[in-house]
């Protein structure tokens, strides 16, 4: 059975994160063209590079009215601390360090 994501706008203060200890989250900022796009991340492999067959987690890009200027982005919660690869399909874009108790941030190329 597949899954669905709501693509409705997020209202201010509508997201609650359960982070702390060795668990963090990742906010990925994009532009409006990626609305509805699934963004995937995976742990960096033991040798420090992207592993194309690693287990991935994902989130959909949504409109978020969180700041004085609205933005588009994906929020991936509940990530164990460590380095993660941000994927665009089969292409690794970058690595991001997720620290427990914090929200790491990544700007999608050509995004905010």
OpenMM code with the backbone's topology and positions (N, CA, C; nanometers):
from openmm import Vec3, app, unit

residues = "UNK UNK UNK UNK UNK UNK UNK UNK UNK UNK UNK UNK UNK UNK UNK UNK UNK UNK UNK UNK UNK UNK UNK UNK UNK UNK UNK UNK UNK UNK UNK UNK UNK UNK UNK UNK UNK UNK UNK UNK UNK UNK UNK UNK UNK UNK UNK UNK UNK UNK UNK UNK UNK UNK UNK UNK UNK UNK UNK UNK UNK UNK UNK UNK UNK UNK UNK UNK UNK UNK UNK UNK UNK UNK UNK UNK UNK UNK UNK UNK UNK UNK UNK UNK UNK UNK UNK UNK UNK UNK UNK UNK UNK UNK UNK UNK UNK UNK UNK UNK UNK UNK UNK UNK UNK UNK UNK UNK UNK UNK UNK UNK".split()
positions = [
    Vec3(0.0845, -0.1174, 0.0000),
    Vec3(0.0000, 0.0000, 0.0000),
    Vec3(0.0890, 0.1238, 0.0000),
    Vec3(0.0579, 0.2223, -0.0806),
    Vec3(0.1343, 0.3452, -0.0893),
    Vec3(0.1021, 0.4393, 0.0247),
    Vec3(0.1642, 0.5532, 0.0215),
    Vec3(0.1379, 0.6545, 0.1228),
    Vec3(0.1100, 0.7862, 0.0544),
    Vec3(0.0493, 0.8747, 0.1265),
    Vec3(0.0209, 1.0066, 0.0726),
    Vec3(0.0681, 1.1115, 0.1722),
    Vec3(0.0978, 1.2280, 0.1188),
    Vec3(0.1345, 1.3427, 0.2003),
    Vec3(0.0322, 1.4511, 0.1741),
    Vec3(-0.0024, 1.5245, 0.2764),
    Vec3(-0.0843, 1.6414, 0.2524),
    Vec3(0.0053, 1.7507, 0.1950),
    Vec3(-0.0438, 1.8213, 0.0984),
    Vec3(0.0319, 1.9319, 0.0408),
    Vec3(-0.0314, 2.0649, 0.0772),
    Vec3(-0.1255, 2.0610, 0.1745),
    Vec3(-0.1855, 2.1841, 0.2220),
    Vec3(-0.0788, 2.2700, 0.2890),
    Vec3(-0.0960, 2.4017, 0.2878),
    Vec3(0.0016, 2.4887, 0.3544),
    Vec3(0.0111, 2.4579, 0.5032),
    Vec3(0.1317, 2.4751, 0.5571),
    Vec3(0.1523, 2.4615, 0.7011),
    Vec3(0.1304, 2.5976, 0.7657),
    Vec3(0.0514, 2.5998, 0.8699),
    Vec3(0.0280, 2.7237, 0.9439),
    Vec3(0.1419, 2.7461, 1.0427),
    Vec3(0.1627, 2.8707, 1.0860),
    Vec3(0.2648, 2.8953, 1.1884),
    Vec3(0.2380, 2.8098, 1.3119),
    Vec3(0.3443, 2.7575, 1.3699),
    Vec3(0.3403, 2.6759, 1.4924),
    Vec3(0.2600, 2.5474, 1.4755),
    Vec3(0.2537, 2.4928, 1.3529),
    Vec3(0.1758, 2.3710, 1.3296),
    Vec3(0.2606, 2.2442, 1.3329),
    Vec3(0.3911, 2.2580, 1.3485),
    Vec3(0.4789, 2.1421, 1.3505),
    Vec3(0.5427, 2.1308, 1.4881),
    Vec3(0.5344, 2.0126, 1.5469),
    Vec3(0.5983, 1.9859, 1.6752),
    Vec3(0.7040, 1.8795, 1.6509),
    Vec3(0.8261, 1.9069, 1.6948),
    Vec3(0.9351, 1.8118, 1.6785),
    Vec3(0.9707, 1.7502, 1.8126),
    Vec3(0.9928, 1.6204, 1.8118),
    Vec3(1.0375, 1.5503, 1.9306),
    Vec3(1.1861, 1.5213, 1.9114),
    Vec3(1.2699, 1.6234, 1.9393),
    Vec3(1.4134, 1.6093, 1.9217),
    Vec3(1.4825, 1.6277, 2.0562),
    Vec3(1.6015, 1.5765, 2.0653),
    Vec3(1.6802, 1.5854, 2.1873),
    Vec3(1.7674, 1.4628, 2.1982),
    Vec3(1.8624, 1.4661, 2.2899),
    Vec3(1.9552, 1.3541, 2.3012),
    Vec3(2.0279, 1.3351, 2.1701),
    Vec3(2.0154, 1.2185, 2.1109),
    Vec3(2.0815, 1.1876, 1.9833),
    Vec3(1.9878, 1.1966, 1.8638),
    Vec3(1.8758, 1.2677, 1.8776),
    Vec3(1.7784, 1.2794, 1.7689),
    Vec3(1.7636, 1.4253, 1.7286),
    Vec3(1.7744, 1.4507, 1.5987),
    Vec3(1.7571, 1.5848, 1.5439),
    Vec3(1.6584, 1.5816, 1.4285),
    Vec3(1.6585, 1.6881, 1.3502),
    Vec3(1.5696, 1.6992, 1.2336),
    Vec3(1.6437, 1.7759, 1.1250),
    Vec3(1.5894, 1.7735, 1.0050),
    Vec3(1.6495, 1.8428, 0.8912),
    Vec3(1.5430, 1.9224, 0.8176),
    Vec3(1.5645, 2.0536, 0.8050),
    Vec3(1.4782, 2.1415, 0.7258),
    Vec3(1.5491, 2.1682, 0.5929),
    Vec3(1.4786, 2.1433, 0.4835),
    Vec3(1.5338, 2.1643, 0.3501),
    Vec3(1.4501, 2.2713, 0.2822),
    Vec3(1.5132, 2.3835, 0.2478),
    Vec3(1.4441, 2.4964, 0.1861),
    Vec3(1.4564, 2.4885, 0.0353),
    Vec3(1.3441, 2.5100, -0.0337),
    Vec3(1.3413, 2.5013, -0.1796),
    Vec3(1.2702, 2.6249, -0.2352),
    Vec3(1.2455, 2.6220, -0.3655),
    Vec3(1.1593, 2.7253, -0.4231),
    Vec3(1.0239, 2.6621, -0.4580),
    Vec3(0.9315, 2.7448, -0.5008),
    Vec3(0.7941, 2.6996, -0.5256),
    Vec3(0.7849, 2.5926, -0.6339),
    Vec3(0.8806, 2.5882, -0.7244),
    Vec3(0.8761, 2.4905, -0.8342),
    Vec3(0.8808, 2.3464, -0.7836),
    Vec3(0.9308, 2.3246, -0.6620),
    Vec3(0.9411, 2.1896, -0.6079),
    Vec3(0.8228, 2.1507, -0.5200),
    Vec3(0.7186, 2.2327, -0.5159),
    Vec3(0.6015, 2.2003, -0.4344),
    Vec3(0.5504, 2.0613, -0.4713),
    Vec3(0.5362, 1.9741, -0.3705),
    Vec3(0.4897, 1.8374, -0.3919),
    Vec3(0.6003, 1.7376, -0.4204),
    Vec3(0.7203, 1.7835, -0.4479),
    Vec3(0.8346, 1.6968, -0.4771),
    Vec3(0.8783, 1.6227, -0.3513),
    Vec3(0.9078, 1.4943, -0.3647),
    Vec3(0.9588, 1.4150, -0.2527),
    Vec3(1.1103, 1.4323, -0.2453),
    Vec3(1.1597, 1.4726, -0.1288),
    Vec3(1.3037, 1.4825, -0.1067),
    Vec3(1.3441, 1.3695, -0.0136),
    Vec3(1.4508, 1.2994, -0.0508),
    Vec3(1.4976, 1.1864, 0.0272),
    Vec3(1.6345, 1.2151, 0.0884),
    Vec3(1.6577, 1.1551, 0.2058),
    Vec3(1.7892, 1.1590, 0.2696),
    Vec3(1.8233, 1.0184, 0.3181),
    Vec3(1.9525, 0.9907, 0.3301),
    Vec3(1.9993, 0.8632, 0.3855),
    Vec3(2.1280, 0.8885, 0.4620),
    Vec3(2.1575, 0.7991, 0.5538),
    Vec3(2.2832, 0.8086, 0.6290),
    Vec3(2.3998, 0.7953, 0.5322),
    Vec3(2.5092, 0.8650, 0.5623),
    Vec3(2.6322, 0.8497, 0.4846),
    Vec3(2.6856, 0.7096, 0.5102),
    Vec3(2.7405, 0.6460, 0.4065),
    Vec3(2.7907, 0.5096, 0.4244),
    Vec3(2.9153, 0.5093, 0.5136),
    Vec3(2.9581, 0.3928, 0.5614),
    Vec3(3.0713, 0.3866, 0.6544),
    Vec3(3.2016, 0.4461, 0.6002),
    Vec3(3.2164, 0.4512, 0.4669),
    Vec3(3.3373, 0.5097, 0.4071),
    Vec3(3.3256, 0.6603, 0.3875),
    Vec3(3.2116, 0.7182, 0.4256),
    Vec3(3.1954, 0.8632, 0.4184),
    Vec3(3.1314, 0.9157, 0.2915),
    Vec3(3.0834, 0.8293, 0.2051),
    Vec3(3.0235, 0.8747, 0.0805),
    Vec3(2.8781, 0.8342, 0.0687),
    Vec3(2.8124, 0.8788, -0.0393),
    Vec3(2.6724, 0.8403, -0.0595),
    Vec3(2.6622, 0.6935, -0.0963),
    Vec3(2.5641, 0.6264, -0.0429),
    Vec3(2.5372, 0.4855, -0.0716),
    Vec3(2.4047, 0.4788, -0.1460),
    Vec3(2.4069, 0.4515, -0.2777),
    Vec3(2.2831, 0.4562, -0.3557),
    Vec3(2.1779, 0.3544, -0.3142),
    Vec3(2.2139, 0.2517, -0.2387),
    Vec3(2.1149, 0.1531, -0.1967),
    Vec3(2.0807, 0.1645, -0.0483),
    Vec3(2.1299, 0.2675, 0.0192),
    Vec3(2.1010, 0.2860, 0.1617),
    Vec3(1.9521, 0.3127, 0.1822),
    Vec3(1.9026, 0.2765, 0.2995),
    Vec3(1.7635, 0.3043, 0.3347),
    Vec3(1.7458, 0.4558, 0.3397),
    Vec3(1.6425, 0.5034, 0.2745),
    Vec3(1.6165, 0.6476, 0.2697),
    Vec3(1.4873, 0.6808, 0.3424),
    Vec3(1.4823, 0.8017, 0.3937),
    Vec3(1.3587, 0.8559, 0.4469),
    Vec3(1.3274, 0.9798, 0.3649),
    Vec3(1.2023, 1.0210, 0.3634),
    Vec3(1.1639, 1.1294, 0.2732),
    Vec3(1.0558, 1.2180, 0.3349),
    Vec3(1.0399, 1.3313, 0.2710),
    Vec3(0.9312, 1.4242, 0.3050),
    Vec3(0.8964, 1.5018, 0.1790),
    Vec3(0.7729, 1.5477, 0.1727),
    Vec3(0.7265, 1.6253, 0.0575),
    Vec3(0.7490, 1.7738, 0.0828),
    Vec3(0.7799, 1.8452, -0.0237),
    Vec3(0.7940, 1.9908, -0.0170),
    Vec3(0.6546, 2.0517, -0.0078),
    Vec3(0.6385, 2.1417, 0.0895),
    Vec3(0.5104, 2.2091, 0.1122),
    Vec3(0.5329, 2.3578, 0.1311),
    Vec3(0.4266, 2.4334, 0.1110),
    Vec3(0.4275, 2.5760, 0.1419),
    Vec3(0.4243, 2.5905, 0.2933),
    Vec3(0.5099, 2.6752, 0.3456),
    Vec3(0.5166, 2.6946, 0.4905),
    Vec3(0.5141, 2.8439, 0.5221),
    Vec3(0.4123, 2.8835, 0.5965),
    Vec3(0.3954, 3.0243, 0.6352),
    Vec3(0.4590, 3.0447, 0.7723),
    Vec3(0.5911, 3.0294, 0.7800),
    Vec3(0.6594, 3.0289, 0.9082),
    Vec3(0.7336, 3.1564, 0.9416),
    Vec3(0.7595, 3.2390, 0.8470),
    Vec3(0.8413, 3.3579, 0.8689),
    Vec3(0.7691, 3.4773, 0.8083),
    Vec3(0.8241, 3.5931, 0.8238),
    Vec3(0.7601, 3.7071, 0.7571),
    Vec3(0.7464, 3.6849, 0.6060),
    Vec3(0.8418, 3.6118, 0.5474),
    Vec3(0.8341, 3.5777, 0.4053),
    Vec3(0.8029, 3.4289, 0.3944),
    Vec3(0.6899, 3.3920, 0.3340),
    Vec3(0.6551, 3.2505, 0.3192),
    Vec3(0.7663, 3.1751, 0.2465),
    Vec3(0.7737, 3.0453, 0.2701),
    Vec3(0.8762, 2.9660, 0.2040),
    Vec3(0.8217, 2.8282, 0.1708),
    Vec3(0.8956, 2.7583, 0.0875),
    Vec3(0.8665, 2.6203, 0.0526),
    Vec3(0.9790, 2.5344, 0.1074),
    Vec3(0.9428, 2.4175, 0.1554),
    Vec3(1.0465, 2.3291, 0.2054),
    Vec3(0.9906, 2.1990, 0.2566),
    Vec3(1.0838, 2.1114, 0.2916),
    Vec3(1.0510, 1.9808, 0.3485),
    Vec3(1.1136, 1.9735, 0.4872),
    Vec3(1.0459, 1.9094, 0.5789),
    Vec3(1.0966, 1.8903, 0.7143),
    Vec3(1.1027, 1.7409, 0.7417),
    Vec3(1.2228, 1.6927, 0.7709),
    Vec3(1.2414, 1.5509, 0.7986),
    Vec3(1.2751, 1.5380, 0.9470),
    Vec3(1.1790, 1.4878, 1.0270),
    Vec3(1.1993, 1.4773, 1.1719),
    Vec3(1.2635, 1.3435, 1.2104),
    Vec3(1.2942, 1.3319, 1.3373),
    Vec3(1.3332, 1.2039, 1.3978),
    Vec3(1.4539, 1.1384, 1.3319),
    Vec3(1.5586, 1.2171, 1.3042),
    Vec3(1.6797, 1.1606, 1.2453),
    Vec3(1.7848, 1.1387, 1.3541),
    Vec3(1.8369, 1.0169, 1.3665),
    Vec3(1.9477, 0.9966, 1.4592),
    Vec3(2.0662, 1.0853, 1.4174),
    Vec3(2.1370, 1.1404, 1.5146),
    Vec3(2.2502, 1.2280, 1.4847),
    Vec3(2.3481, 1.1579, 1.3908),
    Vec3(2.4048, 1.2343, 1.2970),
    Vec3(2.5026, 1.1808, 1.2023),
    Vec3(2.4995, 1.2594, 1.0732),
    Vec3(2.5782, 1.2130, 0.9769),
    Vec3(2.5833, 1.2772, 0.8448),
    Vec3(2.4829, 1.2104, 0.7519),
    Vec3(2.4142, 1.2942, 0.6742),
    Vec3(2.3115, 1.2465, 0.5815),
    Vec3(2.3388, 1.2993, 0.4413),
    Vec3(2.3061, 1.2174, 0.3431),
    Vec3(2.3110, 1.2568, 0.2025),
    Vec3(2.1725, 1.3081, 0.1647),
    Vec3(2.1670, 1.4235, 0.0986),
    Vec3(2.0424, 1.4758, 0.0420),
    Vec3(2.0412, 1.4341, -0.1042),
    Vec3(1.9334, 1.3662, -0.1445),
    Vec3(1.9230, 1.3094, -0.2791),
    Vec3(1.8251, 1.3875, -0.3659),
    Vec3(1.8569, 1.3984, -0.4942),
    Vec3(1.7636, 1.4434, -0.5969),
    Vec3(1.7478, 1.3248, -0.6908),
    Vec3(1.6498, 1.2400, -0.6617),
    Vec3(1.6362, 1.1148, -0.7371),
    Vec3(1.7544, 1.0254, -0.7056),
    Vec3(1.8316, 0.9894, -0.8088),
    Vec3(1.9502, 0.9056, -0.7898),
    Vec3(2.0779, 0.9867, -0.7764),
    Vec3(2.0658, 1.1188, -0.7723),
    Vec3(2.1830, 1.2068, -0.7657),
    Vec3(2.2030, 1.2592, -0.6241),
    Vec3(2.3195, 1.2308, -0.5630),
    Vec3(2.3474, 1.2896, -0.4324),
    Vec3(2.3835, 1.4375, -0.4497),
    Vec3(2.3157, 1.5250, -0.3752),
    Vec3(2.3404, 1.6692, -0.3874),
    Vec3(2.4440, 1.7196, -0.2894),
    Vec3(2.4352, 1.6730, -0.1655),
    Vec3(2.5211, 1.7262, -0.0610),
    Vec3(2.5109, 1.6364, 0.0611),
    Vec3(2.5980, 1.6601, 0.1572),
    Vec3(2.5838, 1.5959, 0.2873),
    Vec3(2.5564, 1.7033, 0.3910),
    Vec3(2.4813, 1.6644, 0.4926),
    Vec3(2.4410, 1.7558, 0.5989),
    Vec3(2.4627, 1.6855, 0.7323),
    Vec3(2.5160, 1.7573, 0.8294),
    Vec3(2.5353, 1.7027, 0.9638),
    Vec3(2.4121, 1.7308, 1.0481),
    Vec3(2.3504, 1.6242, 1.0988),
    Vec3(2.2362, 1.6373, 1.1894),
    Vec3(2.2880, 1.6142, 1.3312),
    Vec3(2.2606, 1.7108, 1.4177),
    Vec3(2.3053, 1.7064, 1.5568),
    Vec3(2.1832, 1.6839, 1.6448),
    Vec3(2.1979, 1.5978, 1.7448),
    Vec3(2.0874, 1.5733, 1.8361),
    Vec3(2.0406, 1.7007, 1.9038),
    Vec3(1.9081, 1.7156, 1.9146),
    Vec3(1.8498, 1.8318, 1.9805),
    Vec3(1.8441, 1.9572, 1.8956),
    Vec3(1.8794, 1.9473, 1.7688),
    Vec3(1.8809, 2.0648, 1.6801),
    Vec3(1.8144, 2.0332, 1.5461),
    Vec3(1.7817, 2.1408, 1.4752),
    Vec3(1.7299, 2.1280, 1.3396),
    Vec3(1.8394, 2.1765, 1.2448),
    Vec3(1.8943, 2.0843, 1.1667),
    Vec3(1.9922, 2.1202, 1.0646),
    Vec3(1.9165, 2.1825, 0.9474),
    Vec3(1.9842, 2.2663, 0.8707),
    Vec3(1.9205, 2.3329, 0.7571),
    Vec3(2.0030, 2.3117, 0.6308),
    Vec3(1.9309, 2.2979, 0.5183),
    Vec3(1.9945, 2.2819, 0.3890),
    Vec3(1.9149, 2.3599, 0.2853),
    Vec3(1.9834, 2.4368, 0.2031),
    Vec3(1.9197, 2.5094, 0.0942),
    Vec3(1.9349, 2.4343, -0.0365),
    Vec3(1.8221, 2.3896, -0.0902),
    Vec3(1.8209, 2.3168, -0.2182),
    Vec3(1.8812, 2.4078, -0.3232),
    Vec3(1.9649, 2.3538, -0.4137),
    Vec3(2.0217, 2.4388, -0.5201),
    Vec3(1.9104, 2.5144, -0.5938),
    Vec3(1.9323, 2.6415, -0.6141),
    Vec3(1.8357, 2.7317, -0.6780),
    Vec3(1.7133, 2.7577, -0.5891),
    Vec3(1.7173, 2.7141, -0.4637),
    Vec3(1.6080, 2.7404, -0.3700),
    Vec3(1.6466, 2.8544, -0.2780),
    Vec3(1.5641, 2.8750, -0.1747),
    Vec3(1.5922, 2.9824, -0.0791),
    Vec3(1.7111, 2.9490, 0.0060),
] * unit.nanometer
topology = app.Topology()
chain = topology.addChain("A")
for resn in residues:
    res = topology.addResidue(resn, chain)
    for name in ("N", "CA", "C"):
        topology.addAtom(name, app.Element.getBySymbol(name[0]), res)
